[in-house]
Amino acid sequence: MKTIKEYLHDYPAAFAAEAAAYGQIMDFEKDTEIVKMGQYIKFIPLVLEGIIKVFTRFEDKELLLYYIESGESCIMSFNAGIKNTPSKIIAIAEEKALLLLLPAEKVGQWIKIFPAVNQLFYNLYNQRYASLLDTINHLLFHRLDQRLYTYLLEMSRQKNSMILHITHRQIAGELGTVREVISRVMKKLELENKIKQLPHGIEILATGNQSHKNR
């Protein structure tokens, strides 16, 4: 396994040394809960490898907020950690992940000392804000079939695979609808040769992927 300094080679050497002194690298298996709703954040995660899913839950419904990929951190955990307030989100490993856990107290100091660290979280705020606007735009102006297909393409990109092992119920939860509706829209996408439904997943067809790019 690479060292913390090797993972942080793009950051100032002084920060990498601080992170190596106070941070810790941890492995998380697929579906492991990393952050619980209501907990106080003592360590802010920086993803080194893998993908983390961040969502919130109300009663029995879940709402997908965003995914965190390599080189990114969780802006909601950052906010809760810096302000010492309870977490409003849940974070789980979408696939096996390697995280660098940085003490929240130290991160609060580092963003004042190291411009590169401050820029990381500033960029993440901008990225999540743009993502929120994009989500609102999709909800207001895009049909569900377009939203679903865009969602599947993004999942395919993140996992670097044309085959997704995900259920209709999981998709419904992330898109804020019900399984029956997703199943109906899936049939429509399949008739349009954009996807192929498999016994244990969904295949993104190259022809559908290409037609999406050419729009």
N, C-alpha and C positions, 0 to 999 in steps of 0.2 A: 504493500500500500504506500502511496505517496505521502510525504509529510505535509503538514499544514503550510509550511513555507513554499513548498512546490506547488500546491494548489493555488496559492495566493501570489504567484509570480508576477501578475500584472499590477499588483498593488505596491505601494512604497515598502521598502525593506523594513523600516521601523514599525509599520503597522503589522506586517507579517510576523515580526518577532513578538509583538504584543499579543497577537491572536494565538500564536503558538504557545505562549506562556499561560494564557488564561482560558483559551478555548479547548474544546475536546471534539474529536471526530467520533461519530457513532453510526452504526449500521441499523437500518430499519427494514424489516421484511415487508413485503406487499401486504396492504390492508392494516398495517399497524397504526394505531391512533397516536399521533405525535403531540397534538395540542387538543385539550378538552375545553368545551365551552364552560366559562365560569372560573377557570383556573387562573392564577396569577402567573404571569410570564417572567421567569427568572433567566431564561436563556433564549436568545433570538437565533433562529436557524438560518444558515446559509447553505443552499443546496450545492453539493459538490458533484453528485451523480444521481440520476433518477428524476422522478417527477412526484410532486406533492400536490394533492387535491385539497383545496380550501373551500369550505362551505359553511352555511349556517343552518340551524334547524328550528322550526317552530311547530310545536305539537308533533304530529307525525309526518310533517312535510320537510323536505330538504331543499335548499336553494344553493346551487353552485355559484361561487363567487369568482374563482380563478384557479389556474394551475401555476405552480412554481417549478421552473426548470433549472438546469445547471447554471450556476453563477448568479442566481436570484435569491432573494429573501422574501419573507412574508411581511408585507407592510402592515397588516392588521396586528400581527404579533409584535412588530417593532413599536407600533403606537401604544399597545397595551403595556409592553415592557418598559418603555420610557416613562409613561405616565403612572405606572404601577396600578393599573386598573384591571378588572377581570376580563378575560378573553371573551369576545363576542363571536368567535369562530371555532370551527373544528378543522383540524388538519390531519390527514391520513396519507400514508404512502400509497400512491397509485400503483407503483411498482417498487421493487427493491431499491432503496435509496441510501445514499451516504451523505450525512449532514455534518456541517461544522456548527457546533453550538457555542454561541458567543454570549458571555454574561451581559444581561441587559444594562446593568450599571456601567460596565466598561464601554458598551456601544454608545451610550449617552455621552461619554467623554470623548470617544474616538471621532464622532461626527464633528466635534468642535476642533479637533486637532488635525485630522487628516482629510483634506478636501476630497480625495478619491472615495472615501467611505461615505461622506456626506452626499456626494454626487450619486452614489449607488442608490441610496434611499430616496433622493430627490427624483431620480429617473423612474424608480418604481412607483412613486406617487403619481407621476405623470402617466405612466403606462397603465395603471389601474384606473385612473380617471378616464383615459381615452377608451379603455375597455368597457367601462360603465356606460359611456355615451353610445358606444357601438351596440351594447346590449339593449339599451333603450330604443335605439333606432330599429333594431331587428324586431323588437316586440311591437313597435308601433306601425312599421311600414312593410315588414316582410311576412310572407305567408309561412306557415309552420313547415311546409316541405323545404323551403329555402333555408330556414333556420336549422332544421335537422340535418340537411346535407352539409351546410357549412360547419356544423358541429362535428359531424363525422370526419370531414376532411381535416379539421384541426386536430382531432384525436389521432388520426392516421399520421399526421405530420409529427406530433409529439412522440408517438411510439415508434416512428419510422417503420411502419408496417401497414400493408394494405388489408390485413385481416385484423379485426377488432374483436376481442373476446369480451363482449358486454351484452347485457340483457336489455330487452325493451323496457323493463321496469326501472332499471338504472338510468336509462336515457330519459324516461319520463320524469324522474325525480330531478334530474339536472336541468331539464328544459321547462319545468314547472307545469307539467300536464299529467295525463294519466296514461297507463300502459295501453289501453285499448286504442287511444288516439294515435300513439306512436306506431302501433302495429299496423293500423290502417294506412298511415303515411309511408311506412316502410314498403308496403305493397306497391304504392304509387311509384316510389323511387326505383323499385325493382323492375316495374314495367317500363320505366324510362331508361333502363340499362345503366343506372348509376351505381347500383349496389347489387350484391347477391347475398341472400340470406342463407346462412349455413346452420347446421344442427347446433353448433355451439358458438355462434358469432356472426359477424357481418363482414363481407369482403367489399372493399371499395374497388369498383371496376375502372380500369385505365381509361376507357372511353368516356365514362362519366366524369372522371377527374379532369381529363383534357377539356371536355366541353365546359366545365366550370371555369378553367383558366382562361378560356377564350371569350368569356362573356364581356 
